[in-house]
Amino acid sequence: MKMKMLMLGFVSGLMITACGGPGPEDAQVPAEELGTTQGALCEGWDSGARKCSFQCYSYSTWWTTSATVSYGQCQEYANGQCGRTAYGACWSK
């Protein structure tokens, strides 16, 4: 019986994550941490980067837009594309 309950909990968690719910690692990463961990990608507006790059989930692919995104609007643009609060968003070249 205990094993059945354990498996039910595990499967329920997978179903919630698969259906667009937050995964266990879906926490917002501070911008300064993004700049450090994604250094090759996140170069910053002050360095001349003008493309908005974003990642919807911690385990998903980084996307870089070719659309024009105004200064200060990258996070909002990323949220709109993801349909949820994006895991990370930053300026890249």
Contacts in CASP RR format, 6 or more apart in sequence:
PFRMAT RR
TARGET T0000
AUTHOR 0000-0000-0000
METHOD contacts of the structure
MODEL  1
MKMKMLMLGFVSGLMITACGGPGPEDAQVPAEELGTTQGALCEGWDSGAR
KCSFQCYSYSTWWTTSATVSYGQCQEYANGQCGRTAYGACWSK
16 23 0 8 1.000
17 23 0 8 1.000
17 24 0 8 1.000
20 84 0 8 1.000
23 57 0 8 1.000
23 58 0 8 1.000
25 57 0 8 1.000
25 58 0 8 1.000
25 59 0 8 1.000
26 57 0 8 1.000
26 58 0 8 1.000
26 87 0 8 1.000
27 58 0 8 1.000
28 85 0 8 1.000
28 87 0 8 1.000
28 88 0 8 1.000
29 37 0 8 1.000
29 87 0 8 1.000
29 88 0 8 1.000
31 90 0 8 1.000
34 42 0 8 1.000
34 88 0 8 1.000
34 90 0 8 1.000
35 42 0 8 1.000
35 44 0 8 1.000
35 90 0 8 1.000
38 62 0 8 1.000
38 90 0 8 1.000
41 53 0 8 1.000
41 62 0 8 1.000
41 64 0 8 1.000
41 90 0 8 1.000
41 92 0 8 1.000
42 49 0 8 1.000
42 53 0 8 1.000
42 90 0 8 1.000
42 91 0 8 1.000
42 92 0 8 1.000
43 49 0 8 1.000
43 91 0 8 1.000
43 92 0 8 1.000
43 93 0 8 1.000
44 90 0 8 1.000
44 91 0 8 1.000
44 92 0 8 1.000
45 71 0 8 1.000
45 72 0 8 1.000
45 91 0 8 1.000
47 93 0 8 1.000
48 91 0 8 1.000
48 93 0 8 1.000
49 90 0 8 1.000
49 91 0 8 1.000
49 92 0 8 1.000
49 93 0 8 1.000
50 91 0 8 1.000
50 93 0 8 1.000
51 64 0 8 1.000
51 65 0 8 1.000
51 66 0 8 1.000
51 69 0 8 1.000
51 91 0 8 1.000
51 92 0 8 1.000
51 93 0 8 1.000
52 64 0 8 1.000
52 65 0 8 1.000
52 67 0 8 1.000
52 69 0 8 1.000
52 73 0 8 1.000
52 74 0 8 1.000
52 77 0 8 1.000
52 78 0 8 1.000
52 89 0 8 1.000
52 90 0 8 1.000
52 91 0 8 1.000
52 92 0 8 1.000
53 62 0 8 1.000
53 63 0 8 1.000
53 64 0 8 1.000
53 65 0 8 1.000
53 74 0 8 1.000
53 89 0 8 1.000
53 90 0 8 1.000
53 91 0 8 1.000
53 92 0 8 1.000
54 62 0 8 1.000
54 63 0 8 1.000
54 65 0 8 1.000
54 74 0 8 1.000
54 77 0 8 1.000
54 78 0 8 1.000
54 81 0 8 1.000
54 82 0 8 1.000
54 86 0 8 1.000
54 87 0 8 1.000
54 88 0 8 1.000
54 89 0 8 1.000
54 90 0 8 1.000
55 61 0 8 1.000
55 62 0 8 1.000
55 63 0 8 1.000
55 86 0 8 1.000
55 87 0 8 1.000
55 88 0 8 1.000
55 89 0 8 1.000
56 78 0 8 1.000
56 81 0 8 1.000
56 82 0 8 1.000
56 83 0 8 1.000
56 84 0 8 1.000
56 86 0 8 1.000
56 87 0 8 1.000
57 87 0 8 1.000
58 87 0 8 1.000
60 87 0 8 1.000
63 81 0 8 1.000
64 92 0 8 1.000
65 77 0 8 1.000
65 81 0 8 1.000
67 77 0 8 1.000
69 77 0 8 1.000
74 89 0 8 1.000
74 90 0 8 1.000
74 91 0 8 1.000
75 86 0 8 1.000
75 88 0 8 1.000
75 89 0 8 1.000
77 89 0 8 1.000
78 86 0 8 1.000
78 88 0 8 1.000
78 89 0 8 1.000
79 85 0 8 1.000
79 86 0 8 1.000
79 89 0 8 1.000
80 86 0 8 1.000
END
